[in-house]
Amino acid sequence: MTSTSKTYQVTGINLKATPFGEADRLVTILTPQHGLLRVVAPGARKPKSSLGGRSGIFVVNQLLLARGKSMDRITQAETLHTYRTLAFDLSKLAISQYWAEIVLAQAMTDHPQSDLYEVFNVHLRRLDALTDGDALGHLCQGIFHLLALGGIAPQVHNCWATSQPIVPVLGDPHWRIGFNIDRGGTVKIDQAVESTGGLYYLNAIETHLFQQLSAGELDPTGLLPEDLAAAWLRIEGILRRYIKHHLGCNIRSAALLFVGN
């Protein structure tokens, strides 16, 4: 930040909030202007504080911040948007927190993060509006898009060893392709090598859905609900291990999804 003003304005979404001091709250905020900020919400834990709800997670605010010697403080906050269904749906909340952990691992401080801010909010809006459909599919697509912004999305359309296209045969129950976490993508079986991060084998349905993650919308046409559920569980598990290997973080929110794969 180059300005010498004692106050500055930002728009941001709260990613994390923890108790601070006797009645304050320490809030981690993603902003398009300045990237990741950690600021104090003074008195936010007091019963009648105007910052109580505004400092909750996944609330989008217009903020006036005052610079401090060690930490900036919120002096004014106007809520622009709240994702209302997240607080009442444990699965949606867990998915949102899952994405937030990836954002926290990738976002930079004092550096514009407009693309990351926009993509994160796009997926929260979709999740907030979801009334039916496969929430795990939405989770996996959000993960993929966030990793793509960081330049580390898996390569699933071509074999990393030969560059040849990977075309899953949905009618063949024996069709398989390798997925090498170290190399960051799919590989034909005869080119597969061991991986310290893990070497996995995907069937045709899993590969087909994996390849859809880079698109704007998912299209599960023709797939049975039980096949979809099993495939998304498998893909989420691989993506979680991929995140651990390439970003170095364990996704704690995954435990709330009761995903044991």
N, C-alpha and C positions, 0 to 999 in steps of 0.2 A: 504494500500500500504506500503510495507516494504522497498522499494528502497529509498536511500538518494539522488539519482541523481536529478539534477535540471530539467531535461527533461525526458519524457517517451513517448512511442508510443502506440497507441490504434487503433483498428478498431471499428467504431461505426456508427449507424444510427441516424440521427437527428429526435427527436420526437416533439420538440417544439422550437420556436425561437421568442424572444421578443426584442424590442429596449432596449438598455442599454447605458446610457450616451449620448453624443452628436452624435456619429457616430458608436458606437459598437453595437454588438448584443449578447444577452445572449442565449446560445444554450443548451438545455437539450438533452443528447445523451445516447442511450443505447449501451453499449459495452459488448462483451462476457467476456472480461478480468476483468473489474472492476465494472460491473453493471452500475448503473445510474450515469452520470457525468453532472455537470452544469459548463460550461466553457464560457469564453469570447472570441468572435471572433472580434478582434480589427479592427476597421475601416470597418467592413463588410457592413455598410449602405452607404458608399461612392460610387459614381457612377462607378468608375473604380477599385474597390477593387477585388482582386483575391478571397477573402473569401465570396463575395456576394452570388453567386450561391451555393457555397459549404456549406454555413450555412443555406440553405433552408431546409424545413422539408422533411423527407423521402429520403434524400440523404445519401448514404453510403460512408464514407471517411476513408482513412488511415491518421491518425493525429499524429503530433508531438506536444505535450503539454508541456508548461513550468509551473512549480509550482509557485504559488503566495502566498502571506501571507493570503489572504482571498479567492481568487478564481484563478484557473488555467486558462491559456490563450493558444489559438491556435497560434502556430508559423508557422506551415506548414500544408497543407492539400492537399491530392491527392484523387480525386473522383474515387471510384471503381465502383459504380453503381448508376444509377438514375432510378426511376420508372416513365417512360415518360408519360404514359397515365393518371396518376392521376391528373396532373395539368389541363387537358383538359376535364375532366369528373367529374361533381359535385358529382354524386352519388358515384363514386369510391373514390374521395377525402374524402367525408363524412364517408365512411366505414373505410378508413385508419385511419382517426382521431378518430373514435369510438374505433378501436382496440388500438390505441395509448393511449387513456385515461385509458383503462384497464391495459395496460403495465405500465403506470405511477403509477397506484394505487398499483401494485404488485411488481415492481422492487425494489431492494435494492441497496444502495450505498456501494462502497468498498467491493463488494462481487461478485464473478463470476456469470454471468447470461447467460451462453452459450446456454442453452436449450430455454430460453425465447427469446433470440436474434434470434436463428435459426427458431423457430416456427413462430415468427412475420414476419420474412423475407420470409418464405415459403408461407404464406398466402398473403403477398404483391405481390410476384411473380405471384401467381395464379390470383389475382385480376387484375394485370397489363396486363396479357395476355388474360383476358376475353373479348371475342367479342360478345358473345350471352349467353343465359342462365339466370338464376335467380340470380342477384347480392345479393339479400337479403338472399338467401340460403347460399351463400359464407360468407356473414357477420355472420350469425348465427353459421356456423361451426367454423369460426375463433374465435368467442366469446367462444364457448364451449372448443376448444383446449387450449386457453389461461387460462380459468378457471381451466381446468384439470391440467395444470402445477402448479397452485397454490394450488392444492388439494381440490378445492371447486366446481368442476363440478357437476351439478345436476345428481342424480341417476334416470334414466328413463327406465331402463330395468327390474327392480324389484320393487315390492311394499315395501316401507320403513317399513311398519308396520308388514307385514307377510313374507317378503323376497321371495314371490312367483313371478314367471315371469309375466311380463305384455305383453300380446300378443294382439295387436289391431286387430279388425275384420273389414277390409277395406270395406266389402260389407254391413255393418250394419250402417245405418245413425244415429241410436240411441245409438251406443256404446259410452261410456264415461269412463274416468279415472280422478281421482283428481291429482292435483299438488300442494303440500304444500311448500311454499317458506321457511318457518322456518325450516322445516325438510329436505329440500334440495332435494325433488324429488317426484316421482309419488306414489300414494296411491289408493287402491281400494275404491270404493265409500262407501262401508259399514264400512270402517276403517277411513274415512276422518274426521279430526277435524279442528276447526277454527285455523287460523294462523294470527299473527300480521302482518307478511310480505305479506300475501295474500294467499287465497285458490282459485285455478282456476280449471276449468274442461276442459279437452282436448278431442276432438273427435278422431276417429280412424286415420284419415289422419294426424292430428297434432302430435299425439303420434308416428305414424310410422316415420315421418320426424324427430321428436325430437330424436328418437332412432338412426337415421343415423348419427347424428352429431359427435359421437365419432369415426366414421370410417374414413378411408383415403379419400374416395370419396363419394359424394352424388349420389343416384340413384332414380330419380323421375319417373321411368318407370311406365306407366299405369295411371298416375295422370294428370288431366286436368290442363291447365295453370291457369285458374281462381281458381281452388282448391289450387294449389301450392301458388299462390300469397296471398290468404287469410290465408293460414296456416302459411307461413313465417312471415307475419305481426303479427299474433297472437303469434308465438313463440318468435319473437324479443321483443315484448312488455313484455312478461313474463320474458325473460332473462334480460331485462333492469331493471325490478323491483327486480329480483334476485341479480343483481350486486349491486343495491342500498342497499339492505338488508345485503348482505354478505361482500361487500367491502366498503360500506359507501360513495359511490360517485354517483352523478348524471351525466349521460352521456349527455353532452351538444351538442355533435355532432349529436345526434339523431334528433334534430330539423331540420337539413339540409336534412334529408331523407324524410321529410314531413310525418313522421310516427306519427299518432295521437292516436294510440291505447294505 
